[in-house]
Amino acid sequence: MLDDDTDIHPLFAGAPSTTEFKKLRKRIVRYTREAIEQYGMIERGARWLVCLSGGKDSYTLLAVLHELQWRGLLPVDILACNLDQGQPGFPATVLPEFLEKMGVPHRIEYQDTYSVVMDKVPQGRTFCALCSRLRRGNLYRIAREEGCSAVVLGHHRDDILETFFMNLFHGGRLATMPPKLVNEEGDLFVYRPLAHVAEADCEKFATAMNYPIIPCDLCGSQDGLQRQQVKQILDGWEKNSPGRRQVMFRALMNARPSHLLDPKLFDFAGLMRSEEKISENSNEIPVLR
């Protein structure tokens, strides 16, 4: 079905006809469909607010979701949304023009969170945490206004893996970005359909499609961020042992609470040896029949 190049969404128009690109496209579509089904993201007839930053990941997300919808494999309504946060030099016309050209229903929202972040964050501190909270709050509001049941984000496999190690190294906990969660208010889902897709594949795809990439100058202007440090560590491991990222990612899907140390996840205190179970059973009062 995916080989039929005459029947595609406009977001795939002009796609390279090389065998390499076709394999890449199939892989991204397959992994995205796999995550959607595995984590139970589909509510038939639901409306999704698909967040578009203008980066390679969100373009890939938008394209693959429309491809699945185009193929009848994603029975939801899709509304693309870009939140213009007032960053100096942000090319405000790029995304509206692109979405109009592609025939994608969308909403462009302007909220000057940039000034808030610059005012509130002390000199030398990173902007990411506050910027993310303000962005997420606005996206939740927009989703409610638009009658959407889910906010859909472009985080990929490597984002999830990096977040795990950031929590491990700096937060003292085993946690990461889940593919599916409910917001604190309990009225919206948050989905990450690219959870199984590698960052390298998103970059190859968006570059091959020549999508108008917009860099995130606010975050990219800061050096020495914890996430960049973790990324460098993972890059080094991957270079020395190709495929290491995927092995570590699979580990996140194969947790064994009985082989960790959290007593809230496993009843270590109640764990008994076989002879103790036998002795315990032998002390039970027999039931007369």
C-alpha positions as CSV (number, residue, x, y, z in Angstrom):
1,M,0.0,0.0,0.0
2,L,2.8,2.4,0.9
3,D,4.5,1.6,-2.5
4,D,1.7,3.4,-4.4
5,D,3.3,6.8,-5.1
6,T,0.3,8.1,-7.0
7,D,-1.9,8.0,-3.8
8,I,-0.3,10.1,-1.1
9,H,-1.0,13.1,1.1
10,P,0.3,16.4,-0.2
11,L,2.8,16.4,2.7
12,F,4.6,13.6,0.8
13,A,4.4,15.2,-2.6
14,G,7.8,15.5,-4.2
15,A,9.3,12.7,-2.0
16,P,12.5,11.2,-3.3
17,S,11.8,8.0,-5.4
18,T,15.0,6.3,-4.1
19,T,14.8,2.8,-2.5
20,E,16.5,4.2,0.6
21,F,13.9,6.9,1.1
22,K,11.0,4.5,0.6
23,K,12.5,2.2,3.2
24,L,12.9,5.2,5.6
25,R,9.3,6.3,5.1
26,K,8.0,2.8,5.6
27,R,10.0,2.4,8.8
28,I,8.8,5.7,10.3
29,V,5.2,4.9,9.4
30,R,5.4,1.4,10.8
31,Y,7.0,2.4,14.1
32,T,4.5,5.3,14.5
33,R,1.5,3.0,13.8
34,E,3.1,0.4,16.2
35,A,3.3,3.0,19.1
36,I,-0.2,4.3,18.4
37,E,-1.7,0.8,18.6
38,Q,0.6,-0.5,21.4
39,Y,-0.2,2.4,23.8
40,G,-3.9,2.6,22.9
41,M,-3.9,6.2,21.5
42,I,-6.8,5.8,19.1
43,E,-10.3,7.0,20.2
44,R,-12.4,6.8,17.0
45,G,-13.8,10.2,16.1
46,A,-11.5,12.1,18.5
47,R,-9.7,15.3,17.6
48,W,-6.0,15.7,18.0
49,L,-4.1,18.9,18.5
50,V,-0.8,18.2,16.7
51,C,1.9,20.6,17.9
52,L,4.2,21.9,15.2
53,S,7.3,23.8,16.2
54,G,8.9,23.9,12.7
55,G,11.6,21.5,13.7
56,K,12.5,18.2,12.0
57,D,10.6,16.1,14.5
58,S,7.3,17.9,14.4
59,Y,7.3,18.0,10.6
60,T,7.9,14.2,10.6
61,L,5.1,13.8,13.1
62,L,2.7,15.9,11.0
63,A,3.5,14.0,7.8
64,V,3.3,10.5,9.2
65,L,0.0,11.2,11.0
66,H,-1.6,12.5,7.9
67,E,-0.2,9.6,6.0
68,L,-1.9,7.2,8.4
69,Q,-5.1,9.2,8.3
70,W,-4.9,9.3,4.5
71,R,-4.6,5.5,4.5
72,G,-7.6,5.1,6.7
73,L,-5.4,3.8,9.6
74,L,-5.9,6.7,11.9
75,P,-9.7,7.6,12.3
76,V,-9.2,10.9,14.1
77,D,-9.5,14.6,13.2
78,I,-6.1,16.4,13.1
79,L,-5.6,20.1,13.8
80,A,-2.0,21.3,13.5
81,C,-1.0,24.1,15.9
82,N,2.0,26.3,16.2
83,L,2.6,28.5,19.3
84,D,4.6,31.5,18.3
85,Q,6.3,32.4,21.6
86,G,7.6,35.8,20.5
87,Q,11.2,34.8,20.1
88,P,13.2,37.6,18.3
89,G,13.7,36.7,14.6
90,F,11.1,34.0,14.6
91,P,9.9,33.6,10.9
92,A,6.2,34.0,11.7
93,T,5.0,33.4,8.1
94,V,6.8,30.2,7.4
95,L,4.5,27.7,9.1
96,P,1.2,29.4,8.1
97,E,2.3,29.5,4.4
98,F,3.5,25.9,4.5
99,L,0.3,24.6,6.2
100,E,-1.9,26.5,3.7
101,K,0.0,25.1,0.8
102,M,-0.3,21.5,2.2
103,G,-4.0,22.0,2.9
104,V,-3.6,21.1,6.5
105,P,-6.2,22.5,9.0
106,H,-4.3,24.6,11.5
107,R,-4.3,27.3,14.2
108,I,-1.4,29.7,14.7
109,E,-1.4,31.2,18.2
110,Y,0.8,34.1,19.4
111,Q,1.7,34.3,23.0
112,D,4.8,36.3,24.1
113,T,6.2,33.8,26.6
114,Y,9.7,34.7,25.5
115,S,9.6,38.0,27.4
116,V,8.2,36.2,30.5
117,V,11.0,33.7,30.4
118,M,13.7,36.4,30.0
119,D,12.2,38.4,32.9
120,K,11.8,35.5,35.3
121,V,14.9,33.4,34.7
122,P,18.1,34.6,36.5
123,Q,21.2,35.3,34.3
124,G,23.1,32.2,33.5
125,R,20.3,29.8,34.3
126,T,18.6,27.6,31.6
127,F,15.3,28.7,30.1
128,C,14.0,25.3,29.2
129,A,11.9,24.4,32.3
130,L,9.9,27.6,32.5
131,C,9.6,27.9,28.7
132,S,8.2,24.3,28.6
133,R,5.7,24.9,31.3
134,L,4.4,28.1,29.7
135,R,4.2,26.4,26.3
136,R,2.4,23.4,27.7
137,G,-0.2,25.5,29.5
138,N,-1.0,27.4,26.4
139,L,-1.3,24.2,24.3
140,Y,-3.7,22.7,26.9
141,R,-5.8,25.8,26.7
142,I,-5.9,25.8,22.9
143,A,-6.8,22.1,22.9
144,R,-9.8,22.8,25.1
145,E,-10.9,25.7,23.0
146,E,-10.7,23.6,19.8
147,G,-12.5,20.6,21.3
148,C,-9.5,18.3,21.1
149,S,-9.1,15.3,23.4
150,A,-5.4,15.0,23.0
151,V,-2.2,17.1,22.7
152,V,0.2,15.3,20.4
153,L,3.9,16.0,20.6
154,G,6.9,15.1,18.4
155,H,9.2,13.6,21.0
156,H,11.0,10.6,19.5
157,R,12.9,7.6,20.8
158,D,16.1,9.6,21.6
159,D,14.3,12.3,23.5
160,I,12.7,9.6,25.7
161,L,16.1,7.9,26.2
162,E,17.9,11.2,27.0
163,T,15.1,12.1,29.5
164,F,15.6,8.8,31.2
165,F,19.3,9.4,31.7
166,M,18.7,13.0,32.8
167,N,16.4,11.7,35.5
168,L,18.9,9.0,36.4
169,F,21.9,11.3,36.6
170,H,20.3,14.5,38.0
171,G,16.9,13.5,39.4
172,G,17.7,10.3,41.2
173,R,14.7,8.5,39.8
174,L,13.9,6.0,37.0
175,A,11.5,7.9,34.8
176,T,11.1,9.3,31.3
177,M,8.6,10.7,28.9
178,P,5.7,8.2,28.6
179,P,4.2,7.7,25.1
180,K,0.8,8.3,26.7
181,L,-0.3,10.2,29.8
182,V,-3.2,12.2,31.2
183,N,-2.6,15.8,32.2
184,E,-2.9,16.9,35.8
185,E,-6.4,18.3,35.3
186,G,-7.4,14.9,34.0
187,D,-9.2,16.2,30.9
188,L,-6.6,15.7,28.1
189,F,-4.3,13.0,26.9
190,V,-0.8,13.7,25.9
191,Y,0.5,11.4,23.1
192,R,4.0,10.8,21.7
193,P,3.4,8.7,18.5
194,L,7.1,8.9,17.5
195,A,8.1,7.1,20.7
196,H,9.7,4.3,18.7
197,V,11.3,6.5,15.9
198,A,15.0,7.3,16.0
199,E,16.0,11.0,15.8
200,A,18.3,10.2,12.9
201,D,15.4,9.0,10.9
202,C,13.4,12.2,11.6
203,E,16.4,14.2,10.4
204,K,16.9,12.2,7.3
205,F,13.1,12.3,6.4
206,A,12.7,16.1,7.0
207,T,15.8,16.9,5.1
208,A,14.9,14.7,2.1
209,M,11.4,16.3,2.0
210,N,13.0,19.7,2.1
211,Y,10.6,21.0,4.8
212,P,11.3,24.6,5.9
213,I,13.0,23.9,9.2
214,I,12.9,26.6,11.9
215,P,15.6,26.3,14.6
216,C,14.8,26.9,18.2
217,D,17.0,29.9,18.9
218,L,15.9,30.3,22.5
219,C,17.1,26.8,23.6
220,G,19.8,26.5,21.0
221,S,21.5,29.7,22.2
222,Q,22.5,28.1,25.5
223,D,25.6,26.0,25.9
224,G,26.2,23.2,28.4
225,L,22.6,22.2,28.9
226,Q,22.1,18.9,30.7
227,R,20.3,17.4,27.8
228,Q,23.2,18.2,25.4
229,Q,25.7,16.6,27.9
230,V,23.6,13.4,28.0
231,K,23.3,13.4,24.2
232,Q,27.0,13.6,23.9
233,I,27.4,10.6,26.3
234,L,24.9,8.6,24.3
235,D,26.6,9.6,21.0
236,G,29.9,8.3,22.4
237,W,28.3,5.0,23.4
238,E,26.6,4.6,20.0
239,K,29.8,5.3,18.2
240,N,31.7,2.7,20.1
241,S,28.8,0.1,20.0
242,P,26.4,0.8,17.1
243,G,22.9,-0.1,18.1
244,R,23.4,0.7,21.8
245,R,20.6,3.3,21.8
246,Q,18.0,0.8,20.6
247,V,19.2,-1.8,23.2
248,M,18.8,0.7,26.0
249,F,15.4,1.8,24.6
250,R,14.2,-1.8,24.6
251,A,15.2,-2.0,28.3
252,L,12.7,0.8,29.1
253,M,10.0,-1.5,27.6
254,N,11.2,-4.5,29.7
255,A,11.2,-3.4,33.3
256,R,11.4,-6.0,36.1
257,P,10.2,-4.5,39.4
258,S,11.4,-7.5,41.4
259,H,14.9,-6.9,40.2
260,L,15.0,-3.2,41.1
261,L,14.9,-1.6,44.6
262,D,11.6,0.2,44.9
263,P,9.4,-1.4,47.6
264,K,6.4,0.5,46.3
265,L,6.6,-1.5,43.1
266,F,7.3,-4.9,44.5
267,D,6.5,-6.4,47.9
268,F,10.0,-7.4,49.0
269,A,8.9,-7.6,52.7
270,G,6.3,-10.2,51.8
271,L,8.6,-12.3,49.7
272,M,9.0,-15.8,51.1
273,R,11.1,-18.9,50.5
274,S,9.4,-22.1,49.3
275,E,9.8,-23.9,52.6
276,E,8.2,-20.9,54.4
277,K,5.2,-21.2,52.1
278,I,4.9,-24.9,52.8
279,S,5.2,-24.3,56.6
280,E,2.6,-21.5,56.4
281,N,0.2,-23.7,54.5
282,S,0.7,-26.6,57.0
283,N,-0.4,-24.4,59.9
284,E,-3.7,-23.7,58.3
285,I,-6.8,-25.2,59.9
286,P,-8.1,-28.0,57.6
287,V,-11.6,-27.5,56.2
288,L,-14.0,-30.4,57.2
289,R,-16.0,-31.8,54.3
